[in-house]
Amino acid sequence: MADVSSEQENRVADSFEEILTMLPFIKEASQALREILLANLVMIGEIPSPTFEEDRRVEFIQNRFVEAGLHNASADEMGNALGILPGTTGEQNILVVARVDTVHPLSLDHTITLRPQSATGPGVGDNALGVAVVVTLPILLELLDLELQSNLVLMGASRSLGRGDLEGLRFFLSNTEIPISVGIGVEGFPLGQLSHDSIGMYRGEIVCTVPEEYDWTRFGATGAIVTINEVINQIQEIRLPRRPRSTIVLGSIMGGQAYNTIATNAVLRFEIRTESEQIGEEIFHQMEAIISDVSSQTGADISLDVFARRRPGGIHYRHPLARATRRIMSALDIQPRKSPSTSELSAFIGYDIPAITIGITYGERQNTPEEEIIIEPIFTGLAQLTGVLLAIDRGFCSEN
């Protein structure tokens, strides 16, 4: 199949079943974009893009949007890359977004290695592939001869990870004059991911520093590592409810300089995850009390720095958008894996915009220099994304 005929396109508006029957043909036709998609993947992936330093990657995305003839192809004040593919009626606006920043530093070798079945390199799946899909989407729709009724707003979001705290997407949603009807977050992997709700989250660091004038003769005097260990012990004693589900993840600890030197600094990275905003606040205040108590007992300077927060919420399991996406996945033999998200989805939640996050292919070794994705399932992922866009565009995902 070279394209989807106009007759088929018109019938899509009448029946969701028509969308499902089109999916195998969309998957087959998208294979024609293999070289273009992989070229975009490699060029995007080989541009280092740590959080707050995404300018070069954003410029590349802008250029691709201009080449695709998108309207208003530009970057906003927060460094988001934006472009609009106008619909035939423009009665609603669908925002498709992928984050452009990565966890990898500028100094790392960002070479992407392509093999017949896979691609390997830092950030290749998280989220160079997601960005490559967003950049290639206008070409895919043209290939399929599909013209949406809705305006399609395409976005490479800056400042998403870590201390970025979704600043790029939040800024856009807060300042845009375009009323966004539905949001779709695109992640490189895993295929089958279906996130339609977000857990509450506090992410931050506890920093312990022993001051230069510290009195080592005082009772209980210890170094920073032992002090931070006492903080950990008390955090583990916090009683967490079974419902709403809540947990405290202690992600990493760093400190000290040498075997024979008492550590004067230590850093504990943590994340509070919960289904309840109130419970999250209570846990956070308990951690504040623990830090104050340990600091007063030891004389060490201990600070609590929370640099990222997420509100719990989202659409429910039976929402038409979630239900339609599951049916599309099933038609493509994708096993849906519902997973609450702490990514772009939570920004949509803050503005009461129904949204989902989906993956494009399978991969492994996430956030390592040897991150790898499998190429062939990408075309199933493209058919999945196209099917969801058609379902939204034709009104099958609205509660109204």
N, C-alpha and C positions, 0 to 999 in steps of 0.2 A: 504494500500500500504506500503510495507516494504522499497522499494527503487525505484529509477528511473532507468529503464533498459538501457543498453548500446545502444539499438536500438533507444529509445526515445532520449537519449543524443545526438546521432549522427544527428538526424533529427533537433535538435534545431538549428544547424548551418544554416539550409536552410530557416527557417521561424521564424519570431518574433511571429507569432500566436502559434507556438509550445510551446514557453516559456509561453504564457498566459494560454494555456490548461494544462500545468504542475503545475501551481500555487496551485490549490486546493489539489493536491496530496502531494506537498511539505509541505503545511500547516498541512495536516493530519499526514504525516510521522514525522514531527518535534515534535509532541506530545510525541514521545518516549524519547525525551531528557529532559522532564520536570524536573525530579529529578536532573539531572546533571546541567542544567541551573540554577535552583533555589539554588542548593548547591553553585555554583560559585557566584551567586548573594549575598547570605548571607555572605559567607566568604570574598568577596571583600568589601561589604558594611560595615562590622564590623571592617575593618582595617581603623582607622582614617587617612585621607590623605589631610590635608590642604595644600594650595599652598606653595611650597618650602620644604614641609615635606612629600613627597610622597614615600619615599624609601621603606617602608615595603610593600605597595600595589604594587609597581613596582616589587619587588622581588617575590611576589606571582604570578603576571602575567607571569614573566619570567619562573617560575617553571611550570606553566600550558603550556606555549609554548614548553618547553623542553619535557614534557610528551606527547604532541601532535606530537612530532617528527619534529617540524618546523626547518628549516635550520637557522643558525646564530641567534639562540635565545639568546638575550643578552640585556644589557642596555647600552646606549651610554653616552657620557660625560655630557649630560644635564639631564640624568635620565629618558629618554624615554625607555619603554619596547618594544622590537622589535622581530619579527620572520617572516620568509618567508616560504610560502607554494608554492613550485615550480610548474609551469605549464608544460604542455606537450611540448609546444614550447618555452615559455618564451619570446615571441616577444613583449609583453607589460607588464607593472607592474601596478597593481591596488593597491592603498593604502587605507586601511580601518582603520579608527582611531577613538578612543574614548578618551576623556580626563579623567585623573585619579584623578585630584585634586578636592576638594570640598570647600564650603564656611564655613564648620563647624570646630571648633577648636578641638585640641587633647583632651581637658578636657571634651568634651561632651560625654555622653553615646551613643555609636554607635550600640546598639543592634537593630537587624532587626527582626521584628515580622512577621512570616508567618502565614497566614490564608488560608482557602481553595480557596478564590477568590482574595486575595490581599496580598501585602507585605507593611509593614510600617516601617519607620525609617529614620534618617537623611541621605540625599543623596542617597536614594534607587533608585530613578528614575533619579537623576541628580548628578553623572552619573554612579552609580554602575551597573545599568542594561545595559547601553551602553557598559561598559567594559566587563561585563559578556557575552554579545552577541559576542563581538570580540574574547574573549577567547574560547568560545564554537563553533565558526564558523568552525574550521577544523573538529570537530567531526560531525557537521551537514552535511558537504559536504561528509564526508566518509559514513555516514548513508544513504545519498541519492545516493551514488555511482556516484557522479558527480566529474569529474576531469576537472578542467579548463585548457584551453590552456595558459592563462596568469599566470604570477607569482602573487601571492597574498601576499602583504606586510601588516602584521598586526601590529598595534601600539597602545600602551597605552601612550598618550601624557602627559608629565609633564608640570607644570608651565603655565597653560592655563588661569586661572581666575585672575581677579584683576590685581595686580602688576606683575603677571606672564606674562601677555600680549602675550600669545601664544608662549612663548619663546621656549618651547620644540619642537613644530612642526616647527616653523620657523628655529630653529637650524638644525633639520633633513633635511628639504628641501634645506637649504643653503649648507649643507656639504655632503649629500649623493652622492655616485657615481651611485646610482640606478636611471635611468630616469623614473620618475613617469608619467604615461600616464593619469590617472584619479584618483580623490580622492573621497572617501565617508566618511562623518562624521556621526557617529552613536550616537544618543542621546536617553536616556531612554524614554522620552515622549516630546510632544504628538504624537501618531500615526496619520499620515496624514500630519505632517509637511513636507514641501518640500521647502527647501531653496536652491536657485541656484544663488542668488546674495547677495551682502553684502552692507549695508549702511556704509557711512563714519562715524567715531565716534572718539571723544576725550573724555576720561574719566579721571577725576582727582578730586583734592581737593583744596579748597581755605581755607587757614589757617590764622586766625587773632589772633595776640597776642599783648596784651598791655604790653609794657616793664616796668620793675620795676621802672625806673626813670620817668615814665609817669607824665606829668604835668596835674593834675586833675583840676587846676584852669583856664586852657585855655578855650577860648570860644568854645562851642560845644563838650566839653569833654564827652565821653560816655564809656561804657564798650564794651567788644568784641562782645556781642550778638547784641547790637544796631548797632554797626559798620557793622557786617556781614549782618544785615538786610538792611542797606543802599546799600551794594553791591547787594543784591538780588533785591531791588527795581530798581536799574539801569540796571541790567541784563534783567529784565522783559520789559524794554523799548527798548531793541534791536529789530530793525525791521527785521523780518524773512520773506523770500520770500515764496510765495505759491508754486512756481516752480523754481528750484528744491525743493522738500519738505525738510523742515529743522525744527528742534525743539531743545529746550534746556530743559533737564530734571533736576530739582533740587531734588535730591534723598533723602538727609537727612541732618539735621543740629544738631550739638552737641556742648555744651558749658556750662560753669558755674559749680559751686560747691554747692551752697546753696541758700536758699530763701533770706537771708539778706546780701549777699556778691556780689559786682559787679564783673561780669565775666571778667577774664583777658585772656581767650582764647575761641575760637569758631572755628568749622570746618564745612564747607559746601561741601558736595559731589555733583558732577554734571556730566552730560553727554551731549555732543553736538552730535546730530544725523543729518545727512544730506545725500542727494543723490549726492552732488557735493563736490569734494575735495576743490575747490576754495572757495566755500561758507563757508565750515568748517574753513578754514584758516582765512577768514574775521571775522567770529564770534569770533574765538579764540583771534584775535588781538584786537577786541573791548572789550573783557573781560579783557585783559591785561591793556588796557587804563583805564577801570573803576577802576580796583584795584589800579593802580598808583594814580588816582585822589582821591579816597576815602582815601588812605593811607596818601597822602599829606595833606588832609583837617583835618584828625582826629589825626594824629601822631601815629597811630597804625602800627605795622608791619604786612603787609598782603602779603602772598606769594601764587603763583599759581603753583600747581604741577600737571602736566599731566603725568600719568604713563601708559596709554594705548591708542593706536591709531589704527584705522582701515581705510583702503582705500576702497572707494566705487568701485564696479565693479562686475564681475561675468559673467556667461553665460546667454544668453537671453532666453526668454520664449519658443522660437521655436527651441532652440538647441536640437539636437537628444537625448542628455542625459536627459534633462528635459522632453521632450515629451515622451520618452520611460518610464520614471519613472511614469508619470501621467497615462499612459495606464496600467501599472502594478498595480498601486493603484486602478484604476477603476475596473480591473478584480477581485480584492480582496474585492470590495465594501468598499474601503477606500476613504473618501472624502478628496481630496488634499486641504491643506491649505498653500498657498504660503505665506511665511513670510521671508523678508530680514533678514539676519543673521549677528551677530557680533562675532560669534564663530569661530571654526577652518576654516570655509569656507574662511574667509578673508586672511588666511595665504596662501591657495592655489592660491587665486587671485593674490597675490604678486609675484607668480612664473608662472603666466599664465597657470595654470593647471586647466582644466575643472573639476568641482567638485559640489557635492550636499551634503546637510545634511538632514537626515531623522530621524524620531522617531520610536519607537518600540511598545509602548502601550499607554494607557491613564492613567493619574494620576492627582493629585491635591496637594495643600499645598506645592508647590515647595519652596525649601530653608528654610524649617522649620523642627524642629525635628520630626514632625508628617507627613512628606512627605509620600505619598501613591501611589502605582501603582496597576493596575488591572492585574491579571495574564493571564487570558484566551486570550486576544488580542495579547499577546506576540507572539503567534504562527502565527498569521496573519502578524505581523511585521517581523518575521523570513522569511516567504515566500516572503514578499516584498523585503527584502535585498537580498535573494538568486536570485530572479527574476532579480533584477537590476544587480547583478554580472554576471549572464548569458548573459544579453543583452549587457553589456560592452564587455564581453569576446568574444562574437560572432560577434562583430563589428557593432551592431545596434545603438551605441551611439556616433559614430565618425562623425564629419563634413566632413571628407575625404572619 
